[in-house]
Amino acid sequence: MIKLSDIISEIEYPLAKKGELQSYEGHAGWKGKIVWMPPQKFLSMVHPLPDYEMKDASYWNLRKRMEKQLPIDFLVLKVDSKKKKVIGHEGRHRATVAKEMGVEKVPVLIYFEEAYPRVPKWGPEHHEFADKAEFKPEWDKD
């Protein structure tokens, strides 16, 4: 007998590739690094979704796409590297759906405010900083 938990644990985030991206294709200057993190970690760094948005049309559309393993855009964290703080985001619905469906890791594009719109000069310290994703939450007062 197959258990629902066995099926859910096998679900992976269906990351959209370049030609499939819906939101970011062609946006010059979105340079950064994609890191994989638990959806809860992403959600802990951004403003929470208001209750009325938790089960809106966007939520249900994303859930259907993920169940069918159709391509979904990566999530985004805009970071002020000097303050080590999240200052913008995209993807709360995607992270919420992934978390509820048992997806263990989601792809998150991390880019630094001072690098936009130019290509950043990435050194080893930038990669390590992005990989750790240990930023102050967006809602945290400076």
C-alpha positions in Angstrom: 0.0 0.0 0.0 1.4 3.4 -1.0 1.2 6.1 1.7 0.6 9.8 0.8 3.8 10.7 2.8 5.8 8.5 0.4 4.5 10.3 -2.7 4.8 13.8 -1.1 8.5 13.2 -0.1 9.3 12.6 -3.8 8.0 15.9 -5.1 10.7 18.2 -6.3 10.5 21.8 -7.2 9.9 21.9 -11.0 12.3 24.8 -11.8 11.6 26.6 -15.0 14.5 26.9 -17.4 15.4 30.0 -19.4 12.8 29.7 -22.2 10.1 28.7 -19.7 10.5 31.6 -17.2 7.3 33.6 -16.8 8.4 36.5 -14.7 12.1 37.2 -15.2 13.0 36.3 -18.7 14.7 39.2 -20.4 15.1 41.3 -17.3 18.6 42.8 -17.7 20.5 43.1 -14.5 19.0 40.2 -12.6 22.4 38.9 -11.8 23.0 36.8 -8.7 23.2 33.3 -7.5 20.6 30.6 -7.2 20.8 28.7 -3.9 18.6 25.9 -2.7 17.0 26.3 0.7 14.0 24.9 2.6 10.8 26.8 1.8 10.4 27.7 5.5 13.8 29.4 5.5 12.7 31.6 2.6 9.4 32.4 4.3 11.2 33.3 7.6 13.0 36.1 5.8 10.1 37.8 4.1 6.9 39.6 5.1 4.2 37.0 5.8 1.4 36.5 3.3 -1.8 38.1 4.6 -4.5 35.5 5.5 -6.7 36.6 2.6 -4.0 35.7 0.1 -3.2 32.2 1.6 -5.7 30.4 -0.7 -6.3 32.8 -3.5 -6.3 32.0 -7.2 -2.5 32.4 -7.4 -2.1 29.8 -4.7 -4.3 27.2 -6.4 -2.8 27.8 -9.8 0.7 27.2 -8.4 -0.4 24.1 -6.5 -1.9 22.6 -9.7 1.3 23.4 -11.7 3.5 21.9 -9.0 1.3 18.7 -8.8 1.7 18.3 -12.5 5.4 19.1 -12.3 5.0 22.0 -14.7 7.8 24.6 -14.8 7.7 27.2 -12.0 9.9 30.3 -11.6 12.6 30.5 -9.0 12.0 32.6 -5.9 13.9 35.9 -5.4 15.6 37.6 -2.4 16.9 41.1 -2.9 19.6 41.7 -0.3 21.4 44.7 1.0 24.8 43.1 1.5 26.1 45.9 3.8 23.3 45.4 6.2 23.0 41.7 5.5 19.3 42.2 5.3 16.5 41.2 2.9 15.0 44.3 1.3 12.7 42.7 -1.3 11.3 39.4 -2.4 9.2 37.4 -4.9 7.8 34.0 -4.3 5.8 33.8 -1.0 3.0 31.8 -2.8 5.5 29.5 -4.4 7.3 28.9 -1.1 4.0 28.3 0.7 2.8 25.8 -1.8 6.2 24.0 -1.8 6.2 23.8 2.0 2.7 22.4 2.1 3.4 19.8 -0.5 6.5 18.6 1.3 9.1 20.0 -1.1 12.4 20.0 0.8 14.3 22.7 -1.2 13.3 25.5 -3.4 15.6 27.6 -5.8 16.1 31.1 -4.7 17.9 33.8 -6.7 19.8 36.0 -4.3 21.0 39.3 -5.7 22.5 42.3 -4.0 20.9 45.7 -4.2 24.2 47.4 -5.1 24.8 45.1 -8.0 21.6 46.0 -9.9 21.4 46.8 -12.8 25.1 46.1 -13.5 26.7 42.7 -13.5 28.2 42.3 -10.0 31.8 41.4 -9.4 31.4 38.1 -7.6 34.3 36.9 -5.6 34.5 33.8 -3.3 33.2 35.8 -0.4 30.0 36.7 -2.3 29.3 33.0 -3.1 29.8 32.0 0.5 27.6 34.9 1.7 24.8 33.9 -0.8 25.2 30.2 0.0 24.7 30.7 3.7 21.6 33.0 3.1 21.9 34.1 6.7 20.2 37.5 6.3 18.2 39.6 8.6 14.5 39.2 7.8 12.8 41.8 5.6 10.5 42.8 8.4 13.3 43.3 11.0 13.8 46.9 11.9 17.4 48.1 11.4 
